[in-house]
Amino acid sequence: MRDLARGGFTPAIDLVRQIQREVSLPLRVMVRDSGGFGCASTDDRRALADSAAAFDALGVDGIVLGWIRGGGIDEETLGLVLGAAPSIRATFHRAFDTLADSEESLRVLRRYPQIDHVLTGAGTGPWTSRCAALQRCAVWAGSGIVMLPGGGIDEDAIRVLAECECVTEVHVGRAARVRHAIDRPLSAQAVRALRRAAGRIDS
């Protein structure tokens, strides 16, 4: 994705092609073209769907998306974008954390088989207390959706999450970069430290 300081926007398709040529890791690509989590118009929805279709044609592992309308999930936009990329899976990103009713929101997301991950900060406070929220959400999500903790994940957080039975994956951002700065490149040393902290978790 691009513009990480604003939460990440849809990258150029040429960049995605270049990454595919350079690495064998599964790629999940952000589909988001404006700040916030809303989609204002039919034209915007069509542009998002076109991006998703292009990434589907490239054979990426999945897309990362999420839109909110009227305090709930914007199913019109979600359905259109997923329908444009029927061959790939999807992560519903931290728009989830703006929704008032996590249980109902997960009930909605379960209607979309392509969605297999939900990225969440699981509330505020120490990760020891957030584990309880992750456990509840994992039950509501069922077996088809992985709850993916993210947001401020560092070595200490990973050590705590390693003890949380429902956690099998984590999403790491700044902690994997040089000086923990969003505008810095990835650091092999930092990644190794995170992996050591992870133990049984794939980080």
Secondary structure, 3 states (H helix, E strand, C coil): CECHHHCCECCCHHHHHHHHHHCCCCCEEECCCCCCCCCCCHHHHHHHHHHHHHHHHHCCCEEEECCEECCEECHHHHHHHHHHCCCCEEEECHHHHHCCCHHHHHHHHCCCCCEEEEEECCCCCCHHHHHHHHHHHHHHHCCCCEEEEECCCCHHHHHHHCCCCCCCECECCHHHEHHHCCCCCECHHHHHHHHHHHCCCEC
